[in-house]
Each structure stands twice: as structure tokens, then as C-alpha cells.
Amino acid sequence: MICALLKQLSEKLDIVRKCAGEILQQLLESTKPRIPYIPARPALMGALELSDARPTIETNWALAHVSFPMIVKMMLLDNDRYHDAILSGLVLSVGGLTEAVVKSATSALLTVTKALVKQNHKRGLARLGRTLVALFGKHAGEDRVIVPLFKTTEVLLENDVFVPIGDVGTEPVLQGLLRAVKAEMRGCRDVKKLFGAIDVCVGLLSPSVEEDVRVDALKQVVVLLGHRYPRVRKFSAERLYTKLLVCDGVLPAALPPTASDEVSDLLSTVVWDAEVEDVVPHQASLATLLHLELPQKKKAGASKPKPPRDPHVPAYLYNSGAWESTIRKYREGPM
């Protein structure tokens, strides 16, 4: 129950935070009776600035800039259940639509993550990364959660939060995040969702990211340069071009020094939102320049080959859409 309240206290709706905060405050400050078996009760009350020994000043939990800075303090504790519940709610706030909520949630999340980076707290950072990967798996295909997850991951990557992690945990965190993003992109036709996936892939192009992860993320962006939607192609080119302008060491180390300029020229001169048939050759040139092997596209409209025509069956029957069933009925004759 406490985890559920912490999650709701971290979410984007003001009325939900207000209700969750008031209930949580009543449970923690209650003395008649005192509610037992609340894990890390003193730390929880300290983070929320509550006291069961004296009256507490009433807190307006609906205000994002008030509640978020207090709630994220619990993420620094060694309590995985509280940590995961808070982060799952905070993700929805960071990826929300209300500017004040997004700003407050992002600021609070970066405050706690930068504290972990400053302390070189690899275990805490790895736990943060593993929780994000787990959320991708738990909510696979649920755009209501996946799109905010993309935004949250992008924000953390922009601030180099995961750089000190290394190989802490059962698997590298960044590989797990990229694998989750690739799974969500597969067969996706939602432009907004694809934009979020592109932002995460571009965020993984930081020079501090391991090269195998960086090359795989680069490949995903190049693949999307040949997407069916012009807006997706154009967005991919713009994001990759901007990354190359502001950051050195994005491309694989094996490429010649002139490769960055050549790639930038190609990205800036090609009209990526033109007809896809005109864009694909440029995409192939870019892939060759980057030493990337693009997946082969399936030929559209491929159909099952027709068997040799039966001379006893009228030719017009072979031209019907369901020619197999039509010919079978013709051969069987009337019942």
C-alpha cells in the first residue's frame, strides 16, 4: 500500500498527488492507533518532512515543485520497492504535457541522479537503469507509459547519468535500454513514439558510451532514414546532424577523420522528406560511408506463385482475387 501511494504521489495529476499525499501523511503521523510494519518509516517521514511527535505544517501535495523534491529523496535509500514505485510514477510526470509538472519532475530526478553520479554510487545508478529496463519490459506496447519512458531515458542520457555504471549488474544497462527501444520500434507506425525512440538512440551516441552500443544505436538511426514516413526520415536526419555538430567522437573510431564532415554534408544536403524512392540511395551511401550493413527490406506485394494453368479451366477464373478457391469449386462442380 505504501508503494502504491508513493507511486501516485510521484505522478503527473495534481489531484492524484494531493489525495495520495494526504493519505500517506495520515498513515505515517497516526498515533491512535500507530500503523505498524511500515518499512524505513523514520527515513520516509524525514524525506516527507513529517513528524509524529509534533504537529506538522500542512503540505500542499498538489504542488509539483513541493512534492517532487521531497519524494525523490526516498530513491537514495537502500529500499528497492520504494525506489521502483517512485520512479515508475516519476517517469509519467517527466513525460507529461503540463510544463510545470514536467519541469519540476525533471529537476527533481536530475537532482537525485546527479547526486549518485557525484558520489560515484554505481550500485544506485545501476539500480536506476535496471528499473527503467524492467519498466520497458513490463509495459511493452503500452504507449501511455513507453512514450514517457523514452523521454525520461533521453533526459538521463543527455546528462550522462549512466556513464559511471560500467558493467555493474547482470548485463550492461545501456545495452538493455537499446534492446528495449529496438523492440518498441519494430513495426511501429506512431510518429510521436518513433520520435521518442530516435531521441534515445541519438542520446546513446555520446562518446562516453561503449562503442558497440554506440554503433548499434547509430545503425538504428540510419535505418530510420529510409522509413516510409517522410517526417520520421527528416527528424532522424536532423537529430543525427545536430549530434555530430555539438559532439565529437560520435562515429566509430575505425572511420577516417574526414568521415564526420562527409556524413554531415550528406545529412544536410539531401531532402530526406522527399519520395522514399529518391531517398533510399542516399541512405545506402550513408550506410556504406559508416561501414554499416542495413537489413534487407522485404519486397512489397509479394504473392504466392500460381501453378501452371489447367487447359480445362476457363482463363478468367485465374484472374479472380481468390483464384484457388474459385478453381477448386469449378472442378468440384455443383453439389
C-alpha positions in Angstrom: 0.0 0.0 0.0 2.8 2.4 0.9 4.5 1.7 -2.5 1.2 2.4 -4.3 0.8 5.7 -2.5 4.4 6.7 -3.3 3.8 6.0 -6.9 0.7 8.1 -7.0 2.5 10.9 -5.2 5.0 10.9 -8.0 2.5 11.0 -10.9 1.5 13.9 -13.1 -2.1 14.7 -12.0 -2.3 17.3 -9.2 -5.5 15.8 -7.7 -3.9 12.3 -7.5 -0.8 13.7 -5.8 -2.9 15.7 -3.3 -5.0 12.7 -2.4 -2.1 10.3 -2.1 0.0 12.7 -0.1 -2.8 13.4 2.4 -3.5 9.7 2.9 0.2 8.9 3.3 0.6 11.7 5.8 -2.3 10.4 7.9 -0.9 6.9 7.9 2.6 8.0 9.0 1.6 10.5 11.6 -1.2 8.4 13.1 -0.6 7.6 16.8 -4.0 6.3 17.8 -3.5 3.7 16.6 0.0 3.8 15.3 0.2 2.0 12.0 2.9 -0.8 12.3 5.1 -2.5 9.8 6.0 0.4 7.5 9.5 -0.2 6.1 12.0 2.6 6.6 9.4 4.6 8.4 11.9 7.2 10.0 13.6 7.8 6.7 10.2 8.1 4.9 9.0 10.7 7.4 12.2 12.6 7.3 12.1 12.8 3.5 8.5 14.0 3.5 9.2 16.4 6.4 6.7 14.8 8.7 6.7 14.2 12.5 4.6 12.1 14.8 5.9 14.0 17.9 4.6 17.5 16.9 2.0 19.0 14.6 3.3 19.2 11.0 2.7 22.2 8.8 0.1 21.3 6.2 1.8 20.4 2.9 0.1 21.1 -0.4 0.9 17.9 -2.1 -0.7 19.0 -5.3 2.1 21.4 -6.0 4.7 19.6 -8.1 7.6 21.8 -7.1 6.8 21.0 -3.4 6.1 17.2 -3.6 8.7 16.0 -6.1 11.9 17.3 -4.3 10.7 15.5 -1.2 9.7 12.2 -2.8 12.9 11.7 -4.8 14.9 11.7 -1.5 13.5 8.2 -1.0 15.3 7.0 -4.1 18.6 7.4 -2.3 17.6 4.8 0.3 18.5 1.2 0.1 14.9 0.1 -0.5 14.3 -1.3 -4.0 10.5 -1.4 -3.6 10.2 2.3 -2.7 12.7 3.2 -5.4 10.9 1.3 -8.2 7.5 2.7 -7.2 8.7 6.3 -7.1 10.5 6.0 -10.4 7.5 4.4 -12.2 5.4 7.3 -11.2 8.0 10.0 -11.9 8.5 8.7 -15.4 4.9 9.6 -16.2 5.5 13.1 -14.8 8.7 13.7 -16.7 7.0 12.6 -20.0 3.8 14.6 -19.2 2.3 17.5 -21.0 1.9 20.1 -18.3 5.0 22.3 -18.4 5.2 23.0 -14.6 4.9 19.3 -13.8 7.5 18.3 -16.4 9.9 20.9 -15.2 9.6 20.0 -11.5 9.8 16.3 -12.1 12.8 16.6 -14.4 14.6 18.8 -12.0 13.9 16.5 -9.0 15.0 13.4 -11.0 18.2 15.0 -12.2 19.0 16.3 -8.6 19.0 12.8 -7.2 20.8 11.2 -10.2 23.5 13.8 -10.2 24.0 13.2 -6.5 24.5 9.5 -7.3 27.0 10.4 -10.1 28.9 12.8 -7.8 29.2 10.0 -5.2 30.2 7.5 -7.9 27.4 5.4 -6.5 27.5 2.7 -9.2 25.0 0.4 -7.4 22.4 3.1 -7.2 22.9 4.1 -10.8 22.7 0.5 -12.0 19.5 0.1 -10.0 18.1 3.1 -11.7 19.0 1.7 -15.2 17.7 -1.8 -14.4 14.4 -0.3 -13.2 14.0 1.6 -16.5 14.7 -1.6 -18.5 12.2 -3.5 -16.3 9.6 -0.8 -16.9 10.1 -1.2 -20.7 9.5 -4.9 -20.3 6.5 -4.6 -18.0 4.7 -2.1 -20.2 5.8 -3.3 -23.6 3.4 -1.9 -26.2 1.7 0.4 -23.8 2.3 3.8 -25.4 0.9 5.6 -22.4 4.0 4.5 -20.5 6.5 3.8 -23.2 6.5 7.4 -24.7 7.2 9.0 -21.3 9.8 6.3 -20.7 11.5 7.4 -23.9 11.5 11.0 -22.7 12.9 10.1 -19.3 15.7 7.9 -20.8 16.6 10.7 -23.2 16.9 13.2 -20.3 19.1 10.9 -18.3 21.3 10.1 -21.3 21.7 13.9 -22.1 23.1 14.4 -18.6 25.5 11.4 -18.8 23.9 9.7 -15.8 24.7 6.2 -16.9 28.4 6.8 -17.8 29.9 5.7 -14.5 28.0 2.4 -14.4 30.3 0.3 -16.5 29.3 -3.4 -16.3 27.6 -3.3 -12.9 24.7 -5.7 -12.8 23.8 -8.8 -14.7 24.0 -7.0 -18.0 25.2 -3.6 -19.3 22.4 -1.2 -18.6 22.7 0.7 -21.9 22.5 -2.5 -24.0 19.3 -3.3 -22.1 17.8 0.1 -22.8 18.8 -0.1 -26.5 17.3 -3.5 -26.8 14.0 -2.3 -25.3 13.9 0.7 -27.7 14.5 -1.6 -30.7 11.7 -3.8 -29.6 9.3 -0.9 -29.4 10.3 0.5 -32.8 9.7 -2.8 -34.5 6.6 -2.4 -36.7 5.7 0.9 -35.0 3.6 3.4 -37.1 3.1 6.0 -34.4 5.2 9.0 -35.4 5.4 10.5 -31.9 6.6 7.2 -30.5 9.2 6.9 -33.2 10.4 10.4 -32.5 11.0 9.4 -28.8 12.8 6.3 -29.9 15.1 8.3 -32.2 15.9 10.7 -29.4 17.0 7.8 -27.2 19.2 6.3 -30.0 20.8 9.7 -30.6 21.4 10.0 -26.8 23.3 6.8 -27.0 25.7 8.2 -29.5 27.7 10.0 -26.7 31.4 9.3 -26.9 31.3 8.1 -23.3 29.1 5.2 -24.3 30.7 1.9 -25.2 31.4 1.7 -29.0 29.4 -1.5 -29.6 26.3 0.1 -28.1 27.0 3.4 -29.9 27.4 1.7 -33.3 24.2 -0.3 -32.8 22.3 2.9 -31.9 23.8 4.7 -35.0 22.6 1.9 -37.2 19.0 2.3 -35.9 19.0 6.0 -36.8 20.4 5.3 -40.3 17.7 2.6 -40.8 15.0 5.1 -40.0 16.4 7.4 -42.7 14.7 5.1 -45.1 11.4 4.9 -43.2 8.1 5.1 -45.0 7.1 8.3 -43.2 8.8 11.5 -44.5 8.6 13.1 -41.1 10.4 10.3 -39.5 13.2 10.4 -42.1 13.6 14.2 -41.7 13.6 14.0 -37.9 16.2 11.3 -37.9 18.5 13.3 -40.2 18.1 16.5 -38.2 18.8 14.8 -34.9 21.9 12.9 -36.2 23.2 16.1 -37.9 22.8 18.1 -34.7 24.5 15.5 -32.6 27.5 15.5 -35.0 27.7 19.3 -34.7 27.7 19.5 -30.9 29.6 16.4 -30.1 32.9 14.8 -31.2 33.6 11.1 -31.2 30.1 10.1 -32.2 31.2 7.9 -35.2 33.1 4.7 -34.9 36.8 5.1 -34.2 37.7 3.0 -37.2 36.4 5.6 -39.7 38.8 8.1 -41.3 38.9 11.7 -39.8 37.0 13.1 -42.8 34.0 10.8 -42.3 32.3 13.2 -39.9 32.3 16.0 -42.4 31.2 13.7 -45.3 28.3 12.4 -43.2 27.3 15.9 -42.1 27.3 17.1 -45.7 25.1 14.2 -46.8 22.7 14.7 -43.9 22.3 18.4 -44.6 22.1 18.4 -48.4 19.6 15.5 -49.0 15.9 16.3 -48.9 15.0 13.5 -46.6 11.3 14.1 -46.7 11.2 13.7 -50.5 9.8 10.5 -52.1 11.2 7.4 -50.4 12.5 6.0 -53.7 14.7 9.1 -54.1 16.0 8.9 -50.5 16.9 5.2 -50.3 20.1 5.5 -52.5 21.4 8.3 -50.2 20.6 6.2 -47.2 22.6 3.3 -48.8 25.5 5.7 -49.5 25.5 6.9 -45.9 25.5 3.3 -44.6 28.5 2.5 -46.8 30.3 5.6 -45.6 29.7 4.5 -42.0 30.6 0.8 -42.7 27.1 -0.2 -41.6 25.1 -3.1 -43.1 21.5 -2.3 -43.4 18.8 -5.0 -43.1 17.3 -6.1 -46.4 13.7 -4.9 -46.9 11.0 -7.3 -47.9 9.6 -6.7 -51.3 6.1 -5.3 -51.0 3.2 -7.1 -52.7 5.0 -10.5 -53.0 2.3 -13.1 -53.6 2.2 -16.9 -53.7 3.2 -18.1 -57.2 0.3 -19.6 -59.3 0.6 -23.1 -60.6 0.5 -23.9 -64.3 -2.9 -23.3 -65.8 -5.3 -26.1 -66.3 -6.4 -26.1 -70.0 -9.9 -27.4 -68.9 -10.4 -24.3 -66.6 -11.5 -21.0 -68.1 -8.8 -18.4 -68.1 -11.0 -15.7 -66.5 -11.1 -17.7 -63.2 -7.4 -17.3 -62.8 -7.8 -13.5 -62.7 -10.1 -13.5 -59.7 -8.8 -12.5 -56.3 -9.5 -15.8 -54.7 -8.4 -17.9 -57.7 -7.5 -21.0 -55.7 -10.9 -21.4 -54.1 -12.7 -20.4 -57.2 -11.0 -23.0 -59.4 -11.5 -25.7 -56.7 -15.2 -25.1 -56.7 -15.3 -25.1 -60.5 -13.6 -28.5 -60.6 -15.9 -30.0 -57.9 -18.9 -28.9 -59.9 -22.4 -28.4 -58.4 -23.3 -30.3 -55.2 
